Structures are given as C-alpha cells and as structure tokens.
Amino acid sequence: MELGATLRMGRPTKGTPSEGKTPALPVRLPAAIRIEMRHRVKNHEADSESELVRRALVEYFEHHPARRR
C-alpha cells in the first residue's frame, strides 16, 4: 500500500480517464482544529485542508506502525 500517494486536485475534465474513485470520509473536528487547519493552509503549509489531513494520517501511520496480530 502506498501511503504517500498524491491525489490530483479537483474533478477531472469531462472525457478524461480517471484513475478510480477515491471515497470521501466525513469527519467531525472541533472548531479549534479547523481554525488551525485553515491557518496552516493560508500560510501555504498545505494546498488544502484535505491534503493536510492526508499528510497528517500518513505521518501518523509512519510513526505508529500497526500491531499485526
């Protein structure tokens, strides 16, 4: 599994072949976290809030390997 995969921004133009559908994952976040996310996007630490979340998850997975049973 490639955790650091980059997703294309926005929807593909009509007729452009896509690489598959990436399902959305709705998640509730406290206001303080949303404010911090917007601040970091505004300061160009990420292109979007979604990218910031994906990068945070990849970093978490890299530093906290799964315990396989």
C-alpha positions as CSV (number, residue, x, y, z in Angstrom):
1,M,0.0,0.0,0.0
2,E,1.4,3.4,-1.0
3,L,0.6,5.8,1.9
4,G,2.3,8.8,0.4
5,A,0.2,8.8,-2.7
6,T,-0.7,12.2,-4.2
7,L,-4.2,12.9,-5.3
8,R,-5.0,15.2,-8.2
9,M,-6.8,18.3,-7.2
10,G,-10.4,18.9,-8.3
11,R,-12.6,16.9,-10.6
12,P,-11.2,15.6,-13.9
13,T,-12.5,17.3,-17.1
14,K,-15.3,15.5,-18.9
15,G,-13.9,12.7,-21.1
16,T,-10.6,12.5,-19.2
17,P,-10.0,9.0,-17.9
18,S,-9.7,8.8,-14.1
19,E,-7.6,6.5,-12.1
20,G,-10.5,5.4,-10.0
21,K,-12.8,6.9,-7.4
22,T,-11.4,8.0,-4.1
23,P,-14.1,7.7,-1.5
24,A,-14.8,10.6,0.9
25,L,-14.6,10.2,4.6
26,P,-16.8,12.7,6.5
27,V,-15.3,13.5,9.9
28,R,-16.3,15.9,12.7
29,L,-13.5,18.1,14.1
30,P,-13.5,20.6,16.9
31,A,-13.5,24.3,15.9
32,A,-10.0,24.8,17.3
33,I,-8.6,22.2,14.9
34,R,-10.5,23.6,11.9
35,I,-9.2,27.1,12.7
36,E,-5.6,25.7,12.9
37,M,-6.0,23.8,9.7
38,R,-7.3,27.0,7.9
39,H,-4.4,29.0,9.3
40,R,-1.8,26.4,8.0
41,V,-3.4,26.3,4.6
42,K,-3.4,30.1,4.5
43,N,0.3,30.0,5.4
44,H,0.9,27.6,2.5
45,E,1.9,24.6,4.6
46,A,-0.6,22.6,2.5
47,D,-2.6,23.3,-0.6
48,S,-5.9,22.4,1.1
49,E,-7.4,21.1,4.4
50,S,-7.9,17.7,2.8
51,E,-4.2,17.5,1.8
52,L,-3.2,18.5,5.3
53,V,-5.4,15.7,6.8
54,R,-4.0,13.1,4.3
55,R,-0.4,14.1,5.2
56,A,-1.1,14.0,8.9
57,L,-2.5,10.5,8.6
58,V,0.5,9.3,6.6
59,E,2.8,10.8,9.2
60,Y,0.9,9.1,12.0
61,F,1.0,5.7,10.3
62,E,4.7,6.1,9.6
63,H,5.4,6.8,13.3
64,H,2.9,4.4,14.8
65,P,3.1,1.1,12.9
66,A,0.1,-1.2,13.1
67,R,0.3,-4.0,15.6
68,R,-0.4,-7.0,13.5
69,R,-1.9,-10.0,15.4
